[in-house]
Amino acid sequence: MRIGAIDIGSNAMRLLIADAYEEHGQARLKKLSLIRVPVRLGETVFTQGSIPAYKIKKLAKSIHAFVLLMEVYGVVDYRICATSAMREAQNQQEVLEQVKKLTGCQIEVIDGDEEAQLIHSTFETLAFDFSKVYLYIDVGGGSTELSVIKEGKPIVSQSFKVGTVRSLKKTVHADDVAAMLRFAQEMTADFGQMQAIGTGGNINKLVKLGPINNATAMNFSELSRLVGDLSKVGLMERMRVYDLKRDRADVIVPAGKIYIDVMKSAGIEEILIPKLGLSDGIIYNLYQQKR
């Protein structure tokens, strides 16, 4: 079954098209196309409180283009989900109505709990050792979701207003950072030694830049050294030396620091990187409903 997912984040929006199928009684996803557009809704929401008209038009045009591409691919069903920036936009209802009027598409604004649940749902497709306890860390433009995964299932989750676009706009509050790190410490106290699972575009890019290109894990020292090296050079140099697009080069350092700070607070030495995200979870969830 060919399914599409549009993930409208605070930094970028993504279209994922994938074939979902069953193999040996287990749902599988084969990714066919992934397209990312840096709309950056969060840069105005987190500073001005709302989404301006020009960004609404860009959002609608991107959705329209995504829908046309899904038609070309023969997608049979899709879902559009928006996260942190849209949740906080004072003119959220106006944005949803404008997009519906311009594209005919309905955006679903999901809360942090559902966002985490959708991503968690794909974990059962992975070959993880679920006898271990994991701390799941998803860093986005507007928020960071932390969850404890035990026996393959999330047992406690919390969303924090700590994200990369907020960091760039200097709108992250110290109390939110402290609460996030305190949560990581408390989870270690409650569950003992954990291993981290990292999701999000920035951790995927960091592992590509690591000592072993496209590895499936990084240890704490490797990640710290890489983020330290990235932070020592300016934006333009970062783009040139590390072959990064501008909209990735400016958020990758604050993202890396969030992963490092959470791992340090939890006493975790290694982070697994399955290269999954919200869009994967949307597709998996839709397939589970239809299979």
N, C-alpha and C positions, 0 to 999 in steps of 0.2 A: 504494500500500500504506500503510495507516494504522498507525503505529508509536508506541509510548510509551517514555519514558525517565524513570527516577527517579534523581536525583543526590542522594546523601546527603552533604552537605558538613559542614565543621566549624562553619559559621555557620548555614546554612539548608539545607533540602532542597527540591528542585524537581521538579515534574512537567512534562514537555514532551510534548505530543501533536502529531504532524506527519504530513502526507501526503508520502511519498517516492515519486518517480517519475523516469522517464528522459526527457530532452529533448535531442535532437540528440546522442545517445550519452553524455550527461553526467547523472549523478545530481543531482537537485534536491530541496530540502526546502521545503514550505510549512507554516509553523507555524500551528497551529489554536488551541492553548491552552497557556499557561504559568502555572503556579501555584507560589508560593513560600511556604513555612512556616518561620518562624524557630525551629527546634528547638534549635539551638546546642549540639550535642554537645560541641564543643571547650571550652566554658567549664568543664566539670567534668573532662574528660579531661586537659587541659593543666595543671590545678591539683591534681587529686586522683588522676588516673591511670585512672579508670574512669567508666563511664556509670551513673548511679543509676537505681533502679527507676522513678521517676516519668518520667524521660526515655525509658526503654525503652517505657513504655506510650504516651507521646505519639508516639514514633517509629512504633510499631505501628499506632496509630489513624490517623496520617497516611497510612501506606502503604495501610491498608485503604480509606480514603477515596479515595486516588488510583486504586486498582484498580477501585473501583466507578465512578469517573468514566471510566476507560478503557473499561469495559464499555459505558457509555452512548454513548461516542463510536465504538464499533465497532472498537477497536484489535485488530489481529490478532496482534501480538507486542510484547513489551516486555522490558526488562532493568533491574535495580536495581543500582546501583553505589555503594559507599561509599568515601570517600577518607581524608584525613589523620587525623581524630579516631578513626574506627573502626579504622584501622591501628594506632594507638597504644594503644587501650583495653585495659587489662589483662584485662577481662572480656569481650573481644570474642566468644569462643565462646558465652558465656552469652547475650549480646545476640542473636546470630544465631539461636540455638536458640529463645529466647523469641519473637522476631519470627516465626519459622517456625511455631511452635506457635499463635500468636495470629492469624496472617494466612494461613498456608499459602504464604507467599512466601519465596524464597531471596535473600538479599542477597549480592552478590559484593563482596568487599573487594579493591580494585585498588591496585597500587603506583603510585608517582609516574611511572614510565616509561610504564605503560599509560595512566594518566590523560592524560599529555601526548600520547601517540600517538593516542588517541581524538579529542582536540581537533584535532590536526594533520590528521587524515584529512579534515576538512571543508574545508581550505584550497583544495583543487583545485576546489571549486565557486565560488571567488571570482575576481573579475577583477583579481587582483594582477599586477603586473609581476614575473614570476619570474626575470627576468634580474638582479634585485637580490638582495642578501643581507639577510635579516630576523632580528632578535632577537625571538623570541616571548616575551612576559611574561604569565604567568597568575598572578594574586594571589588566593589563597583565604583562608579563615579559619585554616587550619593550616599551609599551605605555599605557596611560590611556585615555579613551574616556569619555568625558562629554557631556551630551545632556539634553536639557529641553524637557520634555514630557507634552504637554497640550492637553486636550481632547483626550487622547490616542495616539497622534501622535507627533513625534519629530519635533520641529520647529526651533531649532538651535543646532548644534553639533560642537565639535572641538576635535581634537586628539592632545595629548601632548607626547613628548618623555620623559616620566617619568614612569618607570616600575621597577619591582622587580629585574630582572636580571641586569638591568642598575645600580640599587642601590648597588647590591652586588659587581659589578665591578667598582663602583665609577665613572661611566660615565654619571651620571645625571647632567645636567648643572643648575646652580641656576636660570638662566633666564627662563628656561622651567618651573621650579617649580613655580616661581613668576607669569608667564603667566597663568598657570593652576589655581592658587589660585585667581588671579585677575578675571579670567573668572567666577569662582564660585561666587565671590562677586558681579560682574556686573549682573549676572543672577538674584540674589536675589533682587538687586536694580530695575531691570526691571520687574520682575514677582512677587515680594513679597515672603511671606513665602512658602517654598517648602518642600516636603518630599523626601527623597533619596530612590533610587532603586539601590541596589548593585549586580553586577554580577561578576563572576570570581571564580576560584577554591579556592582562599584564603578566600574570604568572606564566601563561603559555608562551609569551614572548621572552620572558626572562630565561626560561629553560632552554629556549632555542639559542640564546646568547651565552649559555653556560659552558662549562668545560667540555661537556659531552652534548653536542648539538642534538636537540629533540629527544633528550633523555626522558624518562618517565618519573624521575625524582631528582631532588637536589638536597644536599645536606645544608645545615644552618650556616656553616662557615663559607661554603661556596656562594650561597645566596647573599650573605652579608658582604663578601668581597666584591661581588659583581655590582650590587647596588651602590656600594661605596665608590667603585670606579666610575659608574654612571653619574653619580652626584658630583664628581670632581670636575666635570666638563660642562660647558654651557650648552644651551639648547641646540644651536646650529652645529656645534662640534659633535654633540651626541647623535644628531641625525646623520652626519657624515661618517663618523667612525663606526657606528653600530648599525648603519643602514636602516634608520627608523623614520617613519613618517612623522610629521610635526605633531599630529594629534595623538601619537603614541609616545613620542619622545618627551613630552612635557608631563605626562601622567605616570610614566613607568617608575620614576624614582619615588614619588609619594606612595604609590601602590606597594613597591618593594619594601618600603619602611614599615608599612602596616603589617605585612606578612612577617617581617623580622620581629617587630615588637610583640606580636601575638605569640609567635613561636618562643621567643625569649621568656615571656611571662608564663607560658605553660611548660617551660623546660623541655621543649621538643627539639630533637636534633635532625629530623628529616621530614621533608614535605613531598608527598606523592602528587603528581600532576597528571590527572587522567584526560585533560583537554576536553572537558565537558562544560556546559554552561546552561543558562536558562532555556535557550532555544532547543537544546537537546531534550530537556525535561518536558517542554511543551509538546514536542513531537511524540515522545515516549508515552506521555499521559493520554494524548489523543488516540494513539494506537491501542493502548490498553482499554480504552472505552469502546473501541470498535471491533476488537478481535473476537 
